[in-house]
Amino acid sequence: MKNIKQLLNVMKECDNEIWLTAGLPFAHGEQDWTDLPTFGGDEPKNTDGIWSWDKCHLIVGTCAHDLEIVER
């Protein structure tokens, strides 16, 4: 995974094969969204609804269908 945009695209696919090919975590037979890579910058103080981040952006949402990248 090279950057937050690439991660967002894989997360939106909801495809286990793409997920595993990207080297993303899998636990208990399912995609593990609790252990996703980050791409720099400080961890937000409150990570509720935040799945990953970089220095300037956050991936936020409640499921694959409403994920988006927002500015910090």
C-alpha positions as CSV (number, residue, x, y, z in Angstrom):
1,M,0.0,0.0,0.0
2,K,1.6,3.2,-1.1
3,N,-0.8,5.9,0.0
4,I,-4.1,6.8,1.6
5,K,-5.9,7.1,-1.8
6,Q,-4.8,3.6,-2.8
7,L,-6.0,2.2,0.6
8,L,-9.4,3.9,0.2
9,N,-9.9,2.3,-3.2
10,V,-9.1,-1.2,-1.9
11,M,-11.4,-0.6,1.1
12,K,-14.3,0.4,-1.1
13,E,-14.0,-2.7,-3.3
14,C,-15.1,-5.1,-0.4
15,D,-13.2,-7.9,-2.3
16,N,-11.3,-10.3,-0.1
17,E,-8.9,-11.3,-2.9
18,I,-8.0,-7.7,-3.6
19,W,-7.7,-7.1,0.1
20,L,-5.3,-10.0,0.6
21,T,-3.3,-9.2,-2.5
22,A,-2.8,-5.7,-1.1
23,G,-1.3,-7.2,2.0
24,L,-4.0,-5.8,4.3
25,P,-4.9,-7.5,7.6
26,F,-7.3,-10.4,7.8
27,A,-8.7,-11.8,11.1
28,H,-11.2,-14.5,11.9
29,G,-11.9,-15.0,8.2
30,E,-12.8,-11.3,7.6
31,Q,-11.1,-8.1,6.6
32,D,-9.6,-6.5,9.7
33,W,-10.3,-2.8,9.5
34,T,-8.9,-2.2,13.0
35,D,-5.3,-2.7,12.0
36,L,-4.9,-0.7,8.8
37,P,-1.7,1.0,7.7
38,T,-1.3,4.7,8.2
39,F,0.9,7.0,6.1
40,G,2.5,9.6,8.4
41,G,1.3,12.4,10.6
42,D,0.2,12.1,14.2
43,E,-2.6,9.8,15.3
44,P,-5.8,11.8,15.7
45,K,-6.9,12.3,19.4
46,N,-10.2,10.7,18.7
47,T,-10.2,7.9,16.1
48,D,-13.9,7.1,16.2
49,G,-14.9,6.6,12.6
50,I,-11.3,7.2,11.3
51,W,-9.7,4.2,9.7
52,S,-6.4,5.6,8.4
53,W,-4.6,8.8,7.9
54,D,-1.7,10.6,6.5
55,K,-0.2,14.0,7.4
56,C,-3.0,16.0,5.8
57,H,-6.0,13.6,5.3
58,L,-8.2,11.0,7.1
59,I,-10.2,8.1,5.8
60,V,-13.6,8.3,7.5
61,G,-16.9,6.5,7.3
62,T,-19.0,3.8,8.8
63,C,-18.8,1.1,6.1
64,A,-17.2,0.6,2.6
65,H,-20.1,2.4,0.9
66,D,-19.7,5.8,2.7
67,L,-15.9,5.9,3.1
68,E,-14.2,9.2,2.0
69,I,-11.0,11.1,2.4
70,V,-11.4,14.4,4.3
71,E,-8.8,17.0,5.2
72,R,-7.6,17.1,8.8
